[in-house]
Structure formats: C-alpha cells, structure tokens
Amino acid sequence: MPPAEDRGNQLAPPLLIGGLFVGLVARLGFAFHDDGLLWPDEYYQSLEPAHRAVFGYGWQAWEFLEGARHWTLPGFVALVMKLSSALGLDYLVAVEVTFCLAGVATAWAIFRLARAQDASPFAAAVAATTFALMGFAVYVAPRAMGETLSALPVTLAFSLLLRSQGRGKLILAALLLTLAVGLRLQNGLFCVGALAMLLAERRRKEAALLLGLLLLGALAYGAVDLLTWGAPFHSARQYLRFNLIEGRSSDFGTAPFLHYVQALATTEGLTMIPVVALTAYGARTRPAVPLIALGFFLVHSYIPHKELRFLFPIIPLLCAQAALGLDRLADRRAGFGLIVLALISLATLPTLTFSRLGIWSPSGSAIDYGGPENRLLLRARSLTDLCGLKIASIDNWRTGGYAYLHQRVPMYRFEPPGAGDGHYNYAIARRGTIAGTEVATERDLALIRLPTGCTPDLTYDWHLE
C-alpha cells in the first residue's frame, strides 16, 4: 500500500475538482433563486452606473455625482452588460454568472497559493474546497461588489509573489494588484504588504521592480480617472476626503473595534474559527500571508464604519494559509472535518439573518431581501404602456433600480406620499393597499396598474436619494 501521505495526495485532484464543481452549482443555484440585496452598493456602485453607461439612463448615487469611485468595477460590469446584450443574453444573468465564476476561480487560486507555500496537494485541495462550499462565500458570490471580485486578483498575486518565479510572474502579480486597487482602493494595503514581504525575505531587486511596476499601475489608475472624471486621481482624492478628512462614512453607521470578530463568528464561525486556528498553527514557517491579513484586519477594525464585506479579500488568504496548519497536524481527518463543516455552513445558508451579518437595519432574514420588488421590476420591463412607476413597499435604494426595470421612465419613492403624483400609472405595493388592477404578484406584493392617467415627467431627477 502507498504511504498515507501519498494516498492523501492522490485524493487531491478529485477533491479539488469536486469542490469547485459543487461550489459553482451552489453559487449559480443561489443566484437564480435570490434576487435580493445585501448592501445597496452591489447595485449603485456597479450595476446602476454600468447600466447608465451602456444604455444611457439610470439612478446616480452621490459617489457618481462627485466622482468618488473609480470606474474599474462599473466599467467591468458595463463590459459584461454590453457583450451579453450584443449576444442577445440577459445582462443581469450574465453579470451574476460572471461573478459566480470569479468566486469559484478564487477557490482555485487558494489551491495555488497554498501550494506556493509548499502545502501538500491534499491540504491545498481541502483549503480550496472549504472556501468553495462555505455559506458566506456562496451568499456574496453573485453580488457585483468590488470586495468579492478583488479577492481573485489578490489571491493570485500572492501565489505568484511567494516564490521567485521570474520577471514575467512579477509583472503579472503587479498587474493583478493594480486591478485589485482599481476595484477597491483599500486593497492598496496588499501592495504595501507585498513590498514588505519581499523586503523581509531580502528579495530587494524584486521589491524594487515590484515598486516600479506598482507606480506604473498607479499612473494607469490616475489615467482612468482623468478620462472618466476629468482629473488624475480624482476618485481617490474624493473618496479619501469623504472618509478620512470629513469622516462622513460614519453617517452610514459605526461599530466597535471588535465588530468584525463578532460578525465573522456569527456569520461564518463554523468554518472561519477553525480556519483562523489552523492559520495560526501553521504560521511558524510562513508568517507573511497571516501578517498581511492581520494588518488588513486591524486597519479596517480601527475604521468606525464597518461592513463585513470589507474583509472578504482576506478570507481566501486565510483559507490558503490554513492548509499549512493541516499539514502540521498531519491528520487527514482534520481536513475532512473542515469540509464537513463547510457543507453544514452551506446547508444552513437559508437561515442567515442580517443580525448575524452584523447589520441591524434591515432586520430579519438576509435571504432574498428586496427580491419580490426586483422580480416585479423585471415583470414591468415588458409593459408597453408604462409611463411611470412608484415603489410603495420599500426604499428605492434597496431595489435594483433601472438595471432591473430597464425602461426609461420615472420611478418614485414612497416618501413623501405625494411624490410623482400624476406622473406614474403603475405601482409596486402591498396587495390591497392601492386601488387598481394587479398585473403580477410576488408573495404579498403586487405590480398594480392604476386607474388614473399619467403625464410624462420632463423634470424628473435621476439623482438617487
């Protein structure tokens, strides 16, 4: 019989392939059954500006009025929308599938990162499969957010940097880190961490080259701002002014220093607690990635405004590092136990609540929140007599907006009550609360055709309030 270690490594390919396959099926299945939102940013920092860029209309959040966001994320989403529409495909489905594929690719990148640190094939496959199956990773996978998408280039970049692999690999790593910063400015912390790692390993020539490449990447970042906002680094300056100088991000809520510890434990503690423990256990010989992840975690913990998605890019790094802890344990049962925990996490995903995510408003189930409204917006797409629409059941910024409606007509909030009077002939409301004909229903909501007339609103304000 082959040695136990060899038998474990023989299991690695089918385990990795199976984990990636099940992870993809789980992500696609969730995407096609959940039309709700986690954070409004998944619409108004990506889908909505992309829709406006491609189709010429859509709500504008304050960030895209003041130019406080880089166009990497909405530009990428706009490209997917444009290509899918040209092929006659549903652009919303195309975006969700693209982000689900990126989530599975991140699991594959975890395997590469673990192997780059000399983890055994079996332990690396366990780490990748754990991420592929964990409920929180599946939950955020189809959402068009920079944090989830940037996890892929960050993880791949470190898999290339952990070993001296030639100038070409270093250039690719710099490109990936530049892309990650474009997707979310805070990912610049990973650039600092990568440089510190190379210097600590006395790879000074590679550190100097990486620094030069990242500076070129910064120039490219600024050039995109010049083309889109009219001034280099405009989005970074506006974003930093809003958050660091004026401190206005606190207007969206604040949380104590240990908020992320609690939120990770209540959201995904079933897998993350053992992953963090294994990361610490295996960090003795390879401390670089855990220290970088810790630095990222601490910086975000000091920022008063906290959202769990901000930490998502370090979850794949911790999963990859956990593979070293598994190897040090030298017990395959621990690896299979971690996969079982991930499967339990996936199976209990339907029970996820906003409070477990560390979010206190809204409350209740975090599954398909706002989904009925969005499905009714999709039904309203085909209405040929639609003149205007009022959303009377939920805040407008908690819906998918024009990316879902895809008609150039006014949409009005439920507050103030008289908003848009005379300029809409359909409403989304609780059944029985508005007189009219129910055209479509979703749970206790209905898309209602009103008996009143409708005149076009030539002064409609496209600013998202």
N, C-alpha and C positions, 0 to 999 in steps of 0.2 A: 504493500500500500504506500502511496506517496505520503511524505510528511504532512502534518496538519497544516502548516503554513502554505504548502503548495496546493492542498485541497481547497483552502480558503481562497487563494488567488484564482483558482480555476472557476470559482463561483462568481468572481468579479464581473466578467463580461455579461452573463445573463442577468445578474442582479442590476447592473447599471442600465442595460437596455430595457429591462422590465420596469425599473423605477422611472426612467424617462418616459416610457410609453404610458404607464398608469398616471403619471403626473400630468402629461399632456391631455389625456382623456378627462381627468378630473378638472383641469382648468377650462377646457372647452365646454364640458358639461355645465360647470358653474356659470360660465359666461353666457350661455344660451338660456339659462333659467333665472338669472338675476339681472334685472335692468335698473337696479337702484344705484345709489352712490354711497361712498364712504366719506369723502371730503369734496366740497364743491370745486376744489382746484382740478379734480380729474376731468371736469367739464370746461371750466373757464380759464384755465391756463394751457389748455391743449386742444380739446375738441372744438370749442366755440371759436377761438381765434383762427384755427385751421379752417373751419367751415367758412368763416368770413373771408379768409384769404383765397379760398378756392371758388366759392360761389358768390361772393360779393356782399353778403349780409350776415348779421349775427350780433348778439349782445357783446358789448365791450366792458370787461371788468376794469377797475381802476388801473391795474398794472399795465394794461394795453392802451390806456389813455395817457399815462405818464411815462410809459416806456421803461417799466421796472422789471421786465422779464426779457431774457434772451430768447431769440427765435429758434434755437436748436430744437426744442421739444415740439412746439406747434408747427415748425417747418417740416419736421419729420412726419408728424401726423398728417399735415396737408399733402405731403407727397404720397402717402398711403391712400388718402382720400381721392386724390387726383387720378392715380393709377387704377384704383379699383373702379371708380366711376367710368373711366375710359373703357374698361373691360366689361362694363355692364353689371358690376357686382355691387352689393350693398356696402357702402363705405364704412358704416358702423360695425358691421360684421368683420370686415377686413381689418379694421383697427384692432378690434378685440382679439382676433386670431393672431395678428402680428405680435401683440403684447404677450399673449399666452405662449407663443413660440419663443419669445425672448426669455420668458420665465423658465422654460424647460432648458433653453440654451445656457442659462445661468447655472442650472444644476450640473450640466456637462462641464462648465467652467470650474465648478467646485472640484470635480474629479481631477481636472488638470492642475489646479492649484495645490491640491493635496499631494498629487504625485510629484509636483515640482519641489515639494518639501520632503521627498523620499518616503512618503506614506506608502504602505503596501497597497496593491490594487484592490484587495478586499475592503480595507478600511476606507479608501478613497471612494469606492462604489457605495459603501454604506453612507458616507457623508453626503454624496450627491443625491442618493435616494431619499434620505431624510428630508432634505430641502425640497425635493420634488413632491413629496407627499404631505408635508406639514400644512395644516389647515390655513394658517395666516398667509403663507406664501401663495396658496391656491386662491384665497379670498381676494388678494390685491392684484393677482396676475393680469386679469383683463382690463384693469383700470389704467387709463392713459395718464400716468404720472411719471415725472422725471425721476423720482426716487426709485421706483421699481425698475424702470428701464436702465438707469445708470448702474445698477448692480452688476449687469453683464459686463460692460467695458471695464469696470473697476476690478472685478474678479479676474478677468482675462489678463489685464495689465500686470497684476501682481504675479500671476502664473508665469509671465514672461520675464519679470524682473528678478525673481528669486534665484535664478541661476544666470551665470554669464553665458549668453547664448548668441553673441554676435551683434553687430551694429544693426542689422535688419530687424531683429526682435526688439531691440531697444527703441528703434524708431516706431515700430508698431505699438509698443507699450505707451510711448508718449502720445501717439495719436488717440489711443483709447482713453487715456487720462484727460486729454483735451476735450474729447467728446463728452466724457462724464461731467466735466466742469460746465460745458455748454448746457447740459441737461439740468444741472443744478449747481449753482455757484459754490455752495458749501463743500462740494466734492474737491475743491482746491485743497482741503485738508489732506486728502490722499496724495496729492502731488508733493506736499511738504513731507508727508510720511515716507514716500518712496525715495526722495532725496536723502532723508535722514538715514534710511535703511542702507542705502548704498554707501554712504559715508561711514556708517558704523561698521560695515563689512570691509572697509578700506578699499572700496572699488571707486577710487577717486576719479579716474578717467571716465568711467561710465556715468558717475554722478555729474561730472561737468558736461558730458554730452547730453544727458537727460535734461539738465537745467537749460541748456541752449535750445533743445527741442521744445521744452515746455514754454519757453519765452516766445518761440515762433508760434506755438499754439495760442498763446495769449494775444499775439498780434492778430491771428486769424479770428479769435473771439471778438476783438475790438473792431475788426473789419466788418464782421457781420452786423454789429451794432451801427457802424457807420452807414451801411447800406439800408438797414431797416429803420433806425431811429434818427439818422442824420448826424450822429456824433460818435466817435470811438469810445467804447466802454460806457456808453450812456446807461445801459440796463444795470450794470454792476454799480455804478455811482448812485443811481436812483434807488436801487434795492438796499444798498448799504446805508444810504441816508435815511430811508424809511425805517429800517430795522435797528441800526446801531446808534445813529445820531438822534433821531426823533423818538425812537422806542415805540413806534406806533403798532408794531406787531402784537404788543401786549393788549391792544384793544380787542384782539380776537381770542383773548383768554390767556391766563397764566397758570402755571403748575409748579409745585415744589421741586426741589433738586432731585429727589428720589422718584419722581413720577414715572420715569422710563423703566425703572426697576420693577415697580408695581405693575405697570401696563404690560410689560413683556411677560411677567409671571402670570397675570390673569388671562392674557390673550393666547399665549403660546408656551406657557410654562411646562407643559407636558413634554415638549421636545427641547426648548431652549435651556431649561435648568440643567439637564444632563449634557447638552452641547457645551454650555459655558463651563461646567465642571470638567469635562474632557479636555476642553481648550486649555484650561489652567493646568491640568495634569500633564499635558503634552508640550507645554510651552518652554520647558527647560532648555532644549537644544535649538528650538526655532522660535525665539521670542518676538521677532519683528512684526509679524502679522497681528498677534494679540495686542502688542503695544500700540500699533496704529489704530486698531479697532477701539482700544480703550481710550486713546486720545480723542477720537471722533465722538465717542460716547460722552466723555466728560465735557467737551466743548458744548455739545448740544444740551447737556444737563444743566449747564450754567445759564443757558438762554431761557428767559422766563416763559416765552410762548413755546409750547411743546405739542407735537403731534407724533404719534408712534411711527407714521410712515417716514419721518425724517431719519430714523435709524435703520431703515430697511437695507441700505447698501452694506452694512457691516454684518448682516445675518449670514450671507454666503461665506464671508471671510471666516466667521466663527465656525461654520459647519465644516469648512475645509480644514481648519486647524484641529477640530475635534477628531479628525482621522488619526492624528499623531497620538492623541490620548488613547484611542482604541488600540493602536499598535503597542503602546506601552503596557496596556492592560494584558495584551496577548491572550484574549479570550473572545472567541467568535460569538459566544452567547451574548456578550455586551452589544456587539454590532447588530445582531438580530433583534435584541431587545429594543434598541433605539428605533429600528424600522417599525416594530410593533407599536411603539409609542406614536410614531408619525402617522401610522394608519388609524390609530384611535383618534388622533387630532383631526385627521381628515374626516372620519366618520361623524365626529361631533361638531363639525363646522356649522350645520344648520342651527345650532344652539347659540351661536355667537351673538353677543349683545354689545351695544355701544358702551355701556358701563365697563364691560371687560376690556374694551379697547382704550379705556381712559377718557372717554368722551361723555359729557353729561348732558349735552343738548345736540341732537335729539336723544330721546331715551328709548328703551325697548330693543327689539330685535334689530340687528345690523344687517340682516339678510333682506334684500330687495326693498330697501327703504327708498321711497320715491319711484319704485318700479312701476306701479299701476299708472301713475301720471305719465311716465315716459312711454309706456305702451299705448296710452291713449293719444299722446302726441304723434306716435308713429301711425296710428289709425287716422289722425287728422291730416296726414300728408296727402291722402288721396281725395280730400274734399275739394270739389271744383268750385263750390260756392263760398269757400271760406274767405271772409273779409277781415276778421279779427278774432282773437281768442282771449278769453280771460281764464287764468288759473286761480280757482277759488278754493283749492283744497290744501295748498302748501306754498311756502315761499318760492318765488320764481327761481331763486338761485340754488334751490335744492332739486331742480329739474334739469334735464339735458338740453333745454333751450332750443335754439334753431338747428343745432346739429341733429336733433331728433325730429322736430317739426318739418324742417326743410321746405317751408313756404315763406315767401317774403310778405308777411302780413304782421300787423302789430300783435304783441302778446302783452297782456296787462296783469299786474299784481292784484291780489285780493284786497290789499290795503293801499290807499284809502278806499272805502266801499264804492265810491263813485268813479274810480279810475277807469277811463276809457269808455264811459257811458256813451252809447250811440255809435261806437266805432268797433264793436265786436258782435258777431252773430252766433258764436259758439262759446261754450264754457266747459271747463273740467271742474266738477264739483261733486260733493256728496250726493248720492241719489236721494231725490225727494226734497232737496233744498232750493232748487231753481226750477221754475216752470219752463217746460219745453219738451222736445222730442229726444229721447235717448237714442243716440246713433250707435254707441258702443259702450260696453260696461267692463269694468275691472274691479272685482271684489265689491266694495261699497261705493265705488266711484263710477261716474258716467261722463261720456262726452255728449253734451247736450246741445241740440240746435234750438236756438231761441226763436220765439215767435216775432220778435221785434226786428226792425230794419237795421241796416248798418251802412254808414258812410265812411269812405276811406279817411284815415288819419294822416294828413300830409305833414304834420308837425311831430310825428312820433319820435321819441327819444330812445336811441339804441343803446344808451348807457345802462349797464347793469347796476341796479340799486340794491 
